[in-house]
Amino acid sequence: MFKKDFIWGAGAAAFQVEGAIKERGRTVWDMFCGREGMVRFGDTTDVTCDHYHLYKEDVALMKELGLMSYRMSICWSRILPAGTGAISREGVAFYNALFDELLANGIKPLANLFTWDLPYELHKKGGWLNPDSPKWFAEYTKACMDAFSDRVDFWETHNETQSFVESGYWFGEHAPGMKYSEEDFLQICHNVHLGHGYSLRAIRENAKLKPTAGQTIVSNIFIPEDRNNPEHIAAAYSKMFDYTDQYLQTNALWIDPLFFGCYHDQLMDKFKKYDIPVSKEDMELISQPLDFLGANIYRGEVVNETGVKPLNYTGGDLGYAKTAFGWSVAPEVIYWTPKWFHERYKVPIYITENGMSGLDWVALDGKVHDPQRIDFTQRFLRELGRAIDDGADVRGYYSWCLMDNFECAAGNSERFGLIYVDFDSQKRIIKDSGHWYRTVIESNGANL
């Protein structure tokens, strides 16, 4: 089921856990949180989990959980406060201390270079719409290689390109909260892809240790209503990867160019319509070989030969299983997604995020009992094991997330963590799911 060298971990992102915003340059999320009505209850990134000051306590909890790896992100403006130019010695010192603490406790860092916290100074210059943005990202990447790659060899360029571009620049629901035209949106898409290419090249040219480098995506996932029906399987696969008029949500835009070195013909027609240059050299840069593909997997939609079922469809039930966030519970998504990704893209897969928001609180006995998260994770891990048995080359699994944190536009109100955080006192409590996850790690999934 799970190979002996399978990596078990958990993750978090810089702007969601670090706090300490005065010790770094501003980000688009700081700006976004200051806009009335954009974040639930007016929550901010000012403190959140205060991981910046409490990282040693947090690493000790990771060790108690038995984590083999910690997937974390580096905040661009903590390294380069203005996005380019002068490097912050304090910012570099923080991540050096965090990496040293992780390694001293036998925990391998998986470092993501960009989880959505674009420096605000670069946003004022047009952000990802600026033609220089890919080179800005390369400069930042090189700074990280110079500072950290003598100890860190496991890297990601972007996290969830689809999410931060779509939600931040089309729907305006996440930072920086913009609603651009189709022309500008497509230019941003291409610039973000180029940024990945420039960053990957900077990793390979400047890393001191031989790097393992990839990108993590979040995909719209479609699964067959009947997993034994070839027509349903074919329909789900087609919906997952083929170009559709809803192109900004399709893997034809977000993943295929990374591996196939081209955009779908209908996408190219759109680029040509707006005179957005896409050169052969651009696509060669974007499609440099990856060592792995990270997949963030949470939910999906059911498909049969007639099309996509309504969201609340679960085998004919009037209601449907859902998390506290209202996301459907469909464990089969973690079977089909890595299986299809491995077959289509021919690279190892890591499940870089999977988890659920729950209605968690401290019980009268002082503990946090979250049986639904245990049941959820067990169901998903069993399906993941089936995918591996059926040939998917999956190398690791990272629970989302290490601890309750700032969940973007939902603020502090959605609790995804294996560790409960009291945001007023900053007290941490390992939930029942965290103790259970330790037994999964200890048995390498044999107890599932």
C-alpha positions as CSV (number, residue, x, y, z in Angstrom):
1,M,0.0,0.0,0.0
2,F,2.4,2.7,1.2
3,K,6.1,2.1,0.4
4,K,8.7,2.1,3.1
5,D,10.1,5.5,2.1
6,F,6.6,7.1,2.0
7,I,6.7,10.6,3.5
8,W,4.1,11.6,6.1
9,G,3.8,15.3,6.9
10,A,1.6,18.3,7.5
11,G,1.6,21.8,6.1
12,A,1.0,25.5,6.7
13,A,1.6,28.7,4.8
14,A,3.5,31.8,5.9
15,F,0.8,34.5,5.8
16,Q,-1.6,32.1,7.5
17,V,0.5,31.3,10.6
18,E,3.4,33.6,11.0
19,G,2.0,36.9,12.1
20,A,4.7,39.4,13.0
21,I,3.7,41.7,10.1
22,K,5.8,44.6,11.4
23,E,9.0,42.5,11.0
24,R,8.5,42.2,7.2
25,G,7.4,44.2,4.2
26,R,3.7,44.5,3.5
27,T,1.9,41.9,1.4
28,V,-1.3,42.0,-0.7
29,W,-3.0,40.1,2.1
30,D,-2.3,42.9,4.6
31,M,-3.9,45.3,2.2
32,F,-6.8,43.0,1.6
33,C,-7.5,42.5,5.3
34,G,-7.7,46.3,5.7
35,R,-10.6,46.5,3.2
36,E,-13.9,46.4,5.0
37,G,-16.0,43.3,4.4
38,M,-13.4,41.3,2.6
39,V,-12.4,38.9,5.5
40,R,-14.9,37.3,7.8
41,F,-15.3,39.1,11.1
42,G,-12.6,41.5,10.1
43,D,-9.8,39.0,11.0
44,T,-6.3,39.9,9.9
45,T,-2.9,38.3,9.4
46,D,-1.4,40.6,12.1
47,V,-0.9,37.8,14.7
48,T,-2.8,34.7,13.6
49,C,-0.8,31.8,15.2
50,D,2.3,33.9,16.0
51,H,4.4,31.2,14.5
52,Y,7.2,33.7,13.9
53,H,7.8,33.9,17.7
54,L,6.5,30.4,18.7
55,Y,8.2,28.3,16.0
56,K,10.3,26.3,18.5
57,E,7.1,25.2,20.3
58,D,5.5,24.4,17.0
59,V,8.4,22.3,15.8
60,A,8.3,20.4,19.2
61,L,4.6,19.7,18.5
62,M,5.5,18.5,15.0
63,K,8.0,16.1,16.5
64,E,5.3,14.9,19.0
65,L,3.0,14.2,16.1
66,G,5.8,12.1,14.5
67,L,5.9,14.2,11.3
68,M,8.6,13.2,8.8
69,S,8.2,16.4,6.9
70,Y,6.8,19.9,7.2
71,R,5.5,21.7,4.1
72,M,5.8,25.4,4.7
73,S,6.0,28.5,2.6
74,I,8.5,31.4,2.7
75,C,7.1,34.9,2.7
76,W,8.5,36.8,-0.2
77,S,8.4,40.2,1.6
78,R,10.1,38.8,4.7
79,I,13.1,38.1,2.4
80,L,12.8,41.1,0.1
81,P,10.6,43.7,1.9
82,A,10.2,45.7,-1.3
83,G,9.9,42.6,-3.5
84,T,13.2,43.3,-5.1
85,G,16.5,44.9,-4.1
86,A,17.6,44.8,-0.4
87,I,17.5,41.5,1.4
88,S,16.3,41.5,5.0
89,R,18.8,40.0,7.4
90,E,16.1,39.5,10.0
91,G,13.9,37.6,7.6
92,V,16.7,35.4,6.4
93,A,17.6,34.8,10.1
94,F,14.1,33.7,10.9
95,Y,13.9,31.1,8.2
96,N,17.5,29.9,8.9
97,A,16.4,29.3,12.6
98,L,13.2,27.5,11.5
99,F,15.1,25.3,9.1
100,D,17.8,24.5,11.6
101,E,15.1,23.6,14.2
102,L,13.3,21.4,11.8
103,L,16.4,19.5,10.8
104,A,17.6,19.2,14.4
105,N,14.3,17.4,15.1
106,G,14.6,15.1,12.1
107,I,11.8,16.9,10.1
108,K,12.5,17.5,6.4
109,P,11.3,20.9,5.1
110,L,9.3,21.1,1.9
111,A,9.7,24.8,1.1
112,N,7.2,26.5,-1.1
113,L,8.3,29.8,-2.6
114,F,5.0,31.4,-3.2
115,T,1.7,30.9,-1.4
116,W,-0.2,34.0,-2.5
117,D,1.5,36.7,-0.4
118,L,2.8,39.0,-3.2
119,P,4.8,42.0,-1.8
120,Y,2.5,45.0,-1.7
121,E,5.3,47.2,-3.3
122,L,5.2,44.9,-6.3
123,H,1.4,45.0,-6.4
124,K,1.7,48.8,-6.8
125,K,3.8,48.2,-9.9
126,G,1.1,46.0,-11.4
127,G,2.0,42.8,-9.7
128,W,1.7,39.7,-11.9
129,L,0.4,41.9,-14.7
130,N,3.7,43.6,-15.0
131,P,5.9,42.0,-17.7
132,D,8.9,42.1,-15.2
133,S,7.0,40.0,-12.6
134,P,8.6,36.6,-13.7
135,K,12.0,38.1,-13.3
136,W,11.1,39.5,-9.9
137,F,10.2,36.0,-8.8
138,A,13.5,34.7,-10.1
139,E,15.4,37.3,-8.1
140,Y,13.5,36.3,-5.0
141,T,14.1,32.6,-5.7
142,K,17.8,33.1,-6.1
143,A,17.9,34.9,-2.7
144,C,16.3,31.9,-1.1
145,M,18.8,29.5,-2.9
146,D,21.7,31.6,-1.7
147,A,20.4,31.6,1.9
148,F,18.8,28.2,2.5
149,S,19.8,25.6,-0.2
150,D,22.8,24.4,1.7
151,R,20.3,22.6,4.0
152,V,17.0,22.6,2.1
153,D,16.8,20.5,-1.1
154,F,13.0,20.0,-1.4
155,W,11.3,23.0,-3.3
156,E,8.1,24.1,-4.8
157,T,7.7,27.2,-7.0
158,H,4.0,28.2,-6.8
159,N,1.2,26.9,-4.7
160,E,-2.2,26.6,-6.3
161,T,-1.7,28.9,-9.3
162,Q,-5.4,28.4,-10.2
163,S,-6.6,29.6,-6.8
164,F,-4.6,32.7,-6.3
165,V,-5.0,33.9,-9.9
166,E,-8.7,33.0,-10.2
167,S,-9.8,34.2,-6.8
168,G,-7.4,37.2,-6.6
169,Y,-7.7,38.6,-10.1
170,W,-11.0,37.3,-11.6
171,F,-13.5,36.9,-8.8
172,G,-11.8,39.3,-6.4
173,E,-12.6,37.1,-3.4
174,H,-8.9,36.8,-2.2
175,A,-6.0,39.2,-2.1
176,P,-5.5,41.5,-3.9
177,G,-9.2,41.5,-4.6
178,M,-9.2,42.5,-8.2
179,K,-11.6,41.8,-11.0
180,Y,-9.7,42.1,-14.2
181,S,-10.8,41.9,-17.8
182,E,-10.3,38.6,-19.7
183,E,-7.3,40.2,-21.5
184,D,-5.5,41.2,-18.3
185,F,-6.4,37.9,-16.7
186,L,-4.8,35.9,-19.5
187,Q,-1.7,38.0,-19.4
188,I,-1.4,37.3,-15.6
189,C,-1.9,33.6,-16.3
190,H,1.0,33.6,-18.8
191,N,3.2,35.7,-16.5
192,V,2.6,33.4,-13.6
193,H,3.6,30.4,-15.7
194,L,6.7,32.3,-16.8
195,G,7.4,33.1,-13.2
196,H,7.3,29.3,-12.5
197,G,9.8,28.7,-15.3
198,Y,12.2,31.5,-14.2
199,S,12.0,30.3,-10.6
200,L,12.6,26.6,-11.6
201,R,15.7,27.7,-13.6
202,A,17.0,29.8,-10.7
203,I,16.6,26.8,-8.4
204,R,18.5,24.5,-10.7
205,E,21.2,27.0,-11.4
206,N,21.8,28.2,-7.8
207,A,20.9,25.4,-5.4
208,K,23.9,24.3,-3.3
209,L,22.4,20.8,-2.7
210,K,20.9,18.9,-5.6
211,P,17.3,20.0,-5.6
212,T,14.1,18.1,-5.9
213,A,11.8,20.7,-7.4
214,G,8.2,20.9,-8.5
215,Q,5.0,22.8,-8.4
216,T,1.8,22.3,-6.4
217,I,-1.6,22.7,-8.0
218,V,-5.2,22.5,-7.0
219,S,-7.4,21.0,-9.7
220,N,-11.1,21.0,-10.4
221,I,-11.7,17.3,-9.8
222,F,-14.4,15.2,-11.5
223,I,-15.0,11.6,-10.5
224,P,-17.1,8.8,-12.1
225,E,-20.5,8.2,-10.5
226,D,-19.9,4.5,-11.0
227,R,-16.2,3.6,-10.6
228,N,-16.7,0.4,-12.6
229,N,-18.5,2.0,-15.6
230,P,-16.1,2.8,-18.4
231,E,-18.4,5.5,-19.8
232,H,-18.5,7.3,-16.5
233,I,-14.7,7.0,-16.1
234,A,-14.2,8.4,-19.6
235,A,-16.7,11.2,-19.0
236,A,-15.0,12.2,-15.7
237,Y,-11.5,12.1,-17.3
238,S,-12.7,14.3,-20.2
239,K,-14.2,16.8,-17.9
240,M,-11.0,16.9,-15.9
241,F,-8.6,17.6,-18.7
242,D,-10.3,18.7,-21.8
243,Y,-10.7,22.4,-22.7
244,T,-14.1,23.9,-21.9
245,D,-15.6,27.3,-22.3
246,Q,-15.0,27.7,-18.5
247,Y,-11.3,27.6,-19.4
248,L,-10.1,29.4,-16.4
249,Q,-11.0,26.4,-14.3
250,T,-9.5,23.7,-16.6
251,N,-6.3,21.8,-16.4
252,A,-5.7,22.6,-20.0
253,L,-4.7,26.1,-18.8
254,W,-3.1,25.3,-15.4
255,I,-1.2,22.0,-15.7
256,D,-0.9,20.8,-19.3
257,P,1.4,23.7,-20.3
258,L,3.9,22.7,-17.6
259,F,4.3,19.3,-19.1
260,F,3.4,19.6,-22.8
261,G,5.0,22.9,-23.6
262,C,1.9,24.4,-25.3
263,Y,-1.5,25.9,-24.6
264,H,-4.6,24.3,-26.0
265,D,-5.4,25.6,-29.5
266,Q,-8.5,27.4,-28.3
267,L,-6.5,29.1,-25.5
268,M,-3.9,30.2,-28.1
269,D,-6.8,31.7,-30.1
270,K,-7.6,33.8,-27.0
271,F,-4.0,34.9,-26.5
272,K,-3.8,35.9,-30.2
273,K,-7.1,37.8,-29.9
274,Y,-5.5,40.1,-27.3
275,D,-2.1,40.2,-28.9
276,I,-0.5,38.5,-25.9
277,P,2.8,37.2,-27.1
278,V,3.5,33.5,-26.4
279,S,6.8,32.4,-27.9
280,K,8.4,29.1,-28.3
281,E,11.1,30.2,-25.8
282,D,8.4,31.0,-23.3
283,M,6.9,27.6,-23.5
284,E,10.3,25.9,-23.3
285,L,10.9,27.8,-20.1
286,I,7.5,27.0,-18.7
287,S,7.8,23.3,-19.5
288,Q,11.2,22.5,-18.0
289,P,11.2,19.0,-16.5
290,L,9.7,18.7,-13.0
291,D,10.8,16.3,-10.4
292,F,7.3,16.0,-9.0
293,L,3.8,17.4,-9.1
294,G,2.1,18.4,-5.9
295,A,-1.7,18.0,-5.7
296,N,-3.9,19.7,-3.1
297,I,-7.1,17.6,-2.9
298,Y,-10.2,18.4,-1.0
299,R,-13.5,17.8,-2.9
300,G,-14.9,17.0,-6.3
301,E,-17.9,16.7,-8.5
302,V,-19.6,13.5,-9.7
303,V,-19.9,12.8,-13.4
304,N,-21.7,10.2,-15.5
305,E,-22.2,9.8,-19.2
306,T,-24.9,12.6,-19.2
307,G,-22.7,15.2,-17.5
308,V,-22.0,16.7,-14.0
309,K,-24.4,15.9,-11.2
310,P,-25.6,18.6,-8.9
311,L,-23.3,19.3,-5.9
312,N,-25.6,17.6,-3.4
313,Y,-25.7,14.4,-5.4
314,T,-24.5,11.4,-3.4
315,G,-26.0,8.3,-4.9
316,G,-29.6,9.7,-4.8
317,D,-29.5,11.0,-1.2
318,L,-31.3,14.3,-0.7
319,G,-28.6,15.5,1.6
320,Y,-24.9,15.2,1.3
321,A,-21.9,14.6,3.5
322,K,-20.1,17.9,4.0
323,T,-17.4,19.6,6.1
324,A,-17.9,22.6,8.3
325,F,-16.9,24.7,5.3
326,G,-19.8,23.1,3.3
327,W,-17.4,21.2,1.1
328,S,-18.6,17.8,-0.1
329,V,-17.0,14.7,1.3
330,A,-15.9,12.5,-1.6
331,P,-12.9,10.3,-0.7
332,E,-12.8,8.9,-4.3
333,V,-11.2,12.2,-5.4
334,I,-7.9,11.1,-3.9
335,Y,-8.0,7.9,-5.8
336,W,-8.7,9.3,-9.3
337,T,-6.6,12.5,-9.1
338,P,-3.2,11.0,-8.4
339,K,-3.9,8.0,-10.6
340,W,-4.7,10.2,-13.6
341,F,-2.0,12.8,-12.9
342,H,0.7,10.1,-12.8
343,E,-0.6,8.5,-16.0
344,R,-0.9,11.8,-17.8
345,Y,2.2,13.6,-16.7
346,K,4.6,10.7,-15.9
347,V,6.1,12.2,-12.7
348,P,5.9,11.3,-9.0
349,I,3.0,12.8,-7.2
350,Y,2.8,14.2,-3.6
351,I,-0.5,14.8,-1.9
352,T,0.6,18.2,-0.6
353,E,-2.7,19.2,1.0
354,N,-5.8,17.2,2.2
355,G,-8.0,17.9,5.1
356,M,-11.2,19.3,6.4
357,S,-12.6,22.2,8.4
358,G,-14.4,21.0,11.5
359,L,-16.5,22.4,14.4
360,D,-13.8,22.0,16.9
361,W,-13.7,23.2,20.5
362,V,-12.0,22.5,23.8
363,A,-14.1,19.9,25.7
364,L,-14.7,19.9,29.4
365,D,-11.9,17.4,29.8
366,G,-9.5,20.0,28.3
367,K,-9.0,18.0,25.1
368,V,-10.2,18.5,21.5
369,H,-12.3,15.6,20.2
370,D,-12.7,15.6,16.4
371,P,-13.9,12.2,15.4
372,Q,-15.2,13.4,12.0
373,R,-11.6,14.5,11.0
374,I,-10.3,11.1,11.9
375,D,-13.1,9.4,9.9
376,F,-12.6,11.8,6.9
377,T,-8.8,11.2,6.8
378,Q,-9.1,7.5,7.2
379,R,-11.5,7.3,4.3
380,F,-9.2,9.4,2.1
381,L,-6.1,7.6,3.0
382,R,-7.7,4.2,2.2
383,E,-8.6,5.5,-1.3
384,L,-5.0,6.9,-1.7
385,G,-3.7,3.4,-0.8
386,R,-5.9,1.9,-3.5
387,A,-4.6,4.4,-6.0
388,I,-1.0,3.4,-5.1
389,D,-1.9,-0.3,-5.4
390,D,-3.3,0.5,-8.8
391,G,-0.1,2.0,-10.0
392,A,-0.1,5.6,-9.0
393,D,3.4,6.8,-8.0
394,V,2.5,8.7,-4.9
395,R,5.5,9.5,-2.7
396,G,4.0,11.4,0.2
397,Y,1.0,12.8,2.0
398,Y,0.7,16.2,3.9
399,S,-2.3,16.8,6.1
400,W,-3.8,20.3,5.8
401,C,-3.1,21.7,8.1
402,L,-0.6,21.5,11.0
403,M,-2.7,23.9,13.1
404,D,-5.8,26.1,13.0
405,N,-4.9,29.3,11.3
406,F,-6.0,32.2,9.2
407,E,-8.0,30.6,6.4
408,C,-7.9,33.4,3.8
409,A,-11.3,35.2,3.3
410,A,-12.8,33.0,6.1
411,G,-10.4,34.4,8.6
412,N,-9.8,32.5,11.8
413,S,-13.3,30.9,11.8
414,E,-12.5,27.7,9.8
415,R,-10.5,25.1,11.8
416,F,-8.5,22.7,9.6
417,G,-5.7,21.9,12.0
418,L,-4.4,18.7,13.7
419,I,-3.5,21.2,16.5
420,Y,-6.1,23.5,18.1
421,V,-5.0,27.1,18.5
422,D,-6.6,29.5,20.9
423,F,-6.0,32.7,19.0
424,D,-6.3,34.9,22.1
425,S,-3.9,33.0,24.4
426,Q,-1.9,31.2,21.6
427,K,-2.3,28.0,23.6
428,R,-1.9,24.9,21.4
429,I,-3.7,21.6,22.0
430,I,-3.1,18.5,19.8
431,K,-6.5,17.2,18.7
432,D,-7.5,13.6,18.8
433,S,-6.9,13.5,15.1
434,G,-3.3,14.6,15.6
435,H,-2.7,11.7,18.1
436,W,-4.4,9.3,15.7
437,Y,-2.3,10.6,12.7
438,R,0.8,9.8,14.7
439,T,-0.3,6.1,14.9
440,V,-0.8,6.2,11.1
441,I,2.7,7.5,10.6
442,E,4.2,5.0,13.1
443,S,2.5,2.1,11.2
444,N,3.1,3.6,7.7
445,G,-0.6,3.4,7.1
446,A,-1.0,-0.3,8.1
447,N,-3.6,0.6,10.7
448,L,-6.0,2.1,8.2
